[in-house]
Amino acid sequence: MAHHGERVSEALEKMQKEIDGARKGVAESIRLVVGSGLIRDEVLLVLRDLQFRADIKSFESESGNAGAVLVRLK
């Protein structure tokens, strides 16, 4: 998600589109590559909110790769 000088708002919009698209299909989870830094921090904040609102089941950093996040879908 966080590539080529992308702004935080652009990355978050892209993330939401990916999650929405995956939820419409049969996927049970999605892997987001978020890198490190500000975009990753903002993605985690948004995912916490989505989990609180029950829009997703859960999320966690990928084992051994903090730059990727695994999201369990509803």
C-alpha positions as CSV (number, residue, x, y, z in Angstrom):
1,M,0.0,0.0,0.0
2,A,2.7,2.5,1.0
3,H,4.7,3.0,-2.1
4,H,6.1,5.7,-4.3
5,G,5.5,8.7,-2.1
6,E,1.9,8.0,-1.4
7,R,0.1,10.2,1.1
8,V,-1.5,8.7,4.2
9,S,-5.0,9.6,2.9
10,E,-4.3,7.8,-0.4
11,A,-3.0,4.7,1.4
12,L,-6.0,4.6,3.7
13,E,-8.4,5.0,0.8
14,K,-6.7,2.1,-1.0
15,M,-6.8,0.0,2.1
16,Q,-10.6,0.6,2.5
17,K,-11.2,-0.4,-1.1
18,E,-9.2,-3.6,-0.7
19,I,-11.0,-4.6,2.5
20,D,-14.4,-3.7,0.9
21,G,-13.6,-5.7,-2.2
22,A,-12.4,-8.7,-0.2
23,R,-15.5,-8.7,2.0
24,K,-17.8,-8.9,-1.0
25,G,-16.1,-12.1,-2.1
26,V,-15.4,-15.4,-0.3
27,A,-12.1,-14.3,1.3
28,E,-11.7,-14.9,5.0
29,S,-8.7,-12.7,5.4
30,I,-6.5,-10.2,3.5
31,R,-2.8,-9.4,3.8
32,L,-1.9,-5.7,3.7
33,V,1.7,-4.6,3.0
34,V,1.9,-1.3,4.9
35,G,5.7,-0.9,5.4
36,S,6.8,1.1,8.4
37,G,6.3,4.6,9.6
38,L,3.4,7.0,9.5
39,I,1.3,5.0,7.0
40,R,1.6,1.8,9.1
41,D,0.6,3.7,12.3
42,E,-2.4,5.3,10.6
43,V,-3.5,1.9,9.1
44,L,-3.4,0.3,12.6
45,L,-5.5,3.1,14.0
46,V,-8.1,2.7,11.3
47,L,-8.1,-1.1,11.7
48,R,-8.7,-0.7,15.4
49,D,-11.7,1.4,14.6
50,L,-13.0,-1.1,12.1
51,Q,-12.6,-3.9,14.6
52,F,-14.4,-1.8,17.3
53,R,-17.3,-1.2,14.9
54,A,-17.3,-5.0,14.1
55,D,-16.5,-4.3,10.4
56,I,-13.6,-6.8,10.6
57,K,-13.1,-9.7,13.0
58,S,-9.5,-8.9,13.9
59,F,-6.0,-7.9,12.7
60,E,-2.4,-8.6,13.6
61,S,1.1,-7.8,12.4
62,E,2.4,-10.7,10.3
63,S,4.8,-12.9,12.3
64,G,8.4,-11.9,11.4
65,N,7.3,-9.1,9.2
66,A,6.0,-6.0,10.9
67,G,5.5,-4.3,7.5
68,A,2.5,-6.6,6.8
69,V,-0.8,-6.8,8.5
70,L,-3.2,-9.8,8.4
71,V,-6.9,-8.8,8.6
72,R,-9.6,-11.4,9.4
73,L,-12.8,-10.4,7.6
74,K,-16.4,-10.9,8.7
